[in-house]
Amino acid sequence: MRLLLVVAAALIDADNRVLIAQRPKGKRLEGLWEFPGGKIDADERPEDALIRELKEELGVVVKAPCLAPLTFASHPYDDFHLLMPLYVCRRWEGFVLPLEGQALKWARPKDLRSHPMPPADAPLIPYLIDLLS
């Protein structure tokens, strides 16, 4: 089974809310809410991939020292196995904007379960609840 490496961020604002993005129509798992991030290219470190993805998707500039690893997801899908580290980020430059047409929402950690998420993202919620409670 093919291994797919992706990286995700829990952007946390001053009110301890977490940013989630809704997958747009036409993408796999469309309509589900997820933590921003994306694929890690062959020549990238996870932190570099996340910095690139957050700039492309949200227009924010993040520096590597502002990314703190929290946990990871390991989930088998039908045609690949996903491995996804989750980083916490509380500091960035710029304003969060939906540059890829995705819906964005700031959610309290305890309310994240009320948003349908991909199977790999949902198990990350308890770690955020523990961190931010």
C-alpha positions as CSV (number, residue, x, y, z in Angstrom):
1,M,0.0,0.0,0.0
2,R,1.3,3.4,-0.9
3,L,2.3,5.7,1.9
4,L,1.1,9.3,1.6
5,L,2.9,11.9,3.8
6,V,1.0,15.1,4.5
7,V,1.3,17.7,7.2
8,A,-1.3,19.8,9.1
9,A,-1.4,22.8,11.4
10,A,-3.7,23.7,14.2
11,L,-3.6,27.5,13.9
12,I,-4.7,28.8,17.3
13,D,-5.9,32.4,17.8
14,A,-5.7,34.6,20.9
15,D,-9.1,33.1,22.1
16,N,-7.8,29.5,21.9
17,R,-9.9,28.8,18.8
18,V,-8.6,26.5,16.1
19,L,-8.8,27.2,12.4
20,I,-10.5,24.5,10.3
21,A,-11.0,24.6,6.5
22,Q,-13.8,22.9,4.5
23,R,-12.6,20.8,1.6
24,P,-14.0,22.4,-1.6
25,K,-16.3,20.7,-4.2
26,G,-14.5,18.4,-6.6
27,K,-11.8,17.3,-4.1
28,R,-11.7,13.9,-2.4
29,L,-13.7,14.1,0.8
30,E,-15.4,17.3,-0.3
31,G,-17.4,19.2,2.3
32,L,-15.5,17.7,5.2
33,W,-13.6,20.0,7.6
34,E,-9.9,19.6,8.2
35,F,-6.8,21.2,9.6
36,P,-5.0,23.3,7.0
37,G,-1.9,21.7,5.4
38,G,-1.1,19.4,2.5
39,K,1.3,17.1,0.8
40,I,5.0,16.9,1.7
41,D,7.1,17.1,-1.5
42,A,10.0,14.6,-1.9
43,D,12.6,17.2,-1.1
44,E,10.9,18.9,1.8
45,R,11.0,18.7,5.5
46,P,7.5,18.6,7.1
47,E,8.0,22.1,8.6
48,D,9.0,23.5,5.2
49,A,6.0,21.9,3.5
50,L,3.6,23.3,6.2
51,I,5.1,26.8,5.8
52,R,4.6,26.5,2.0
53,E,1.1,25.2,2.3
54,L,-0.1,27.8,4.8
55,K,1.2,30.5,2.5
56,E,-0.5,29.0,-0.5
57,E,-3.8,28.2,1.2
58,L,-4.2,31.0,3.7
59,G,-1.8,33.7,2.7
60,V,0.0,33.7,6.1
61,V,3.7,33.6,6.7
62,V,4.9,31.1,9.4
63,K,8.4,30.7,10.7
64,A,9.7,27.2,11.6
65,P,10.3,28.1,15.3
66,C,6.6,28.9,15.6
67,L,5.6,25.3,14.7
68,A,5.4,22.9,17.6
69,P,4.7,19.2,16.9
70,L,1.7,18.0,18.9
71,T,0.8,14.5,17.6
72,F,0.3,12.6,14.4
73,A,-2.3,10.6,12.5
74,S,-1.8,7.2,10.9
75,H,-4.8,6.1,8.9
76,P,-5.4,3.5,6.2
77,Y,-7.6,4.6,3.3
78,D,-8.7,2.2,0.6
79,D,-5.9,3.0,-1.8
80,F,-3.1,4.5,0.4
81,H,-2.0,4.9,4.0
82,L,-1.9,8.4,5.3
83,L,0.8,9.6,7.8
84,M,0.1,13.2,9.0
85,P,2.0,15.1,11.7
86,L,0.0,17.8,13.4
87,Y,1.8,21.0,14.4
88,V,0.5,23.8,16.7
89,C,1.0,27.3,15.6
90,R,0.1,30.4,17.6
91,R,2.1,33.0,15.7
92,W,2.0,34.0,12.0
93,E,2.3,37.1,9.9
94,G,-0.6,38.4,7.8
95,F,-4.3,37.7,7.8
96,V,-5.9,34.3,7.3
97,L,-7.7,34.3,3.9
98,P,-9.3,31.5,2.0
99,L,-7.0,31.6,-1.1
100,E,-8.2,28.3,-2.6
101,G,-12.0,29.0,-2.3
102,Q,-12.4,27.0,0.9
103,A,-14.7,27.9,3.7
104,L,-12.8,28.7,6.9
105,K,-14.0,28.7,10.5
106,W,-12.4,29.4,13.9
107,A,-13.8,26.7,16.3
108,R,-13.4,26.0,20.0
109,P,-11.6,22.7,20.5
110,K,-14.7,21.2,22.3
111,D,-16.8,22.1,19.3
112,L,-14.6,20.5,16.7
113,R,-16.4,17.2,16.9
114,S,-19.6,18.9,15.6
115,H,-17.9,19.4,12.2
116,P,-17.6,16.3,10.0
117,M,-14.0,15.6,9.4
118,P,-11.9,13.1,7.4
119,P,-11.2,9.9,9.4
120,A,-7.5,10.9,9.8
121,D,-8.3,14.3,11.3
122,A,-11.0,13.4,13.8
123,P,-8.6,11.4,16.2
124,L,-6.5,14.6,16.6
125,I,-9.2,16.5,18.3
126,P,-8.7,15.1,21.9
127,Y,-5.1,16.3,21.8
128,L,-6.2,19.8,21.0
129,I,-8.9,19.7,23.7
130,D,-6.3,18.5,26.3
131,L,-3.8,21.2,25.1
132,L,-6.3,24.1,25.2
133,S,-8.5,23.2,28.2
